[in-house]
């Protein structure tokens, strides 16, 4: 069964001095979050960007996929903490998302550092957001099993 989620955006003005908003219309969980070009290329100053929203989506997706891989291996996690850093820069084609660096730490009874890292790599390759980025964005994962 396919699912569809929606968001809307508005923009006023030119790219460099204009501003816009983004809203999660499916859930309404956030509304009219400000976005600007400066938030993408300089300090965010409390304003979000598509890259930050992509990082949030990827972190959420990865945490679910990773927990599923661990549970299927018989070692369900007590907790996993995931941070995704999206890097973007100007290239010949214009401003481009270049990489997604995933850092995961977790408490997983029964897991070893090796099984934890292997599960992280499987989740990196298997989560739907990773699959959407694959071939376009360099992805890495750093996995640390904690106490």
Rosetta blueprint (number, residue, H / E / L):
1 X L
2 X L
3 X L
4 X L
5 X L
6 X L
7 X E
8 X E
9 X E
10 X E
11 X E
12 X E
13 X L
14 X L
15 X L
16 X L
17 X L
18 X L
19 X E
20 X E
21 X E
22 X E
23 X E
24 X E
25 X L
26 X L
27 X L
28 X L
29 X L
30 X L
31 X L
32 X L
33 X E
34 X E
35 X E
36 X L
37 X H
38 X H
39 X H
40 X H
41 X H
42 X L
43 X L
44 X L
45 X L
46 X L
47 X L
48 X E
49 X L
50 X H
51 X H
52 X H
53 X H
54 X H
55 X H
56 X H
57 X H
58 X H
59 X H
60 X H
61 X H
62 X H
63 X H
64 X H
65 X H
66 X H
67 X H
68 X H
69 X H
70 X H
71 X H
72 X H
73 X L
74 X L
75 X L
76 X L
77 X L
78 X L
79 X E
80 X E
81 X E
82 X E
83 X E
84 X E
85 X E
86 X E
87 X E
88 X E
89 X E
90 X E
91 X E
92 X L
93 X L
94 X E
95 X E
96 X E
97 X E
98 X E
99 X E
100 X E
101 X E
102 X E
103 X E
104 X E
105 X E
106 X E
107 X E
108 X L
109 X L
110 X L
111 X L
112 X L
113 X H
114 X H
115 X H
116 X H
117 X H
118 X H
119 X H
120 X H
121 X H
122 X H
123 X H
124 X H
125 X H
126 X H
127 X L
128 X H
129 X H
130 X H
131 X H
132 X H
133 X H
134 X L
135 X L
136 X L
137 X L
138 X E
139 X E
140 X E
141 X E
142 X E
143 X E
144 X E
145 X E
146 X L
147 X L
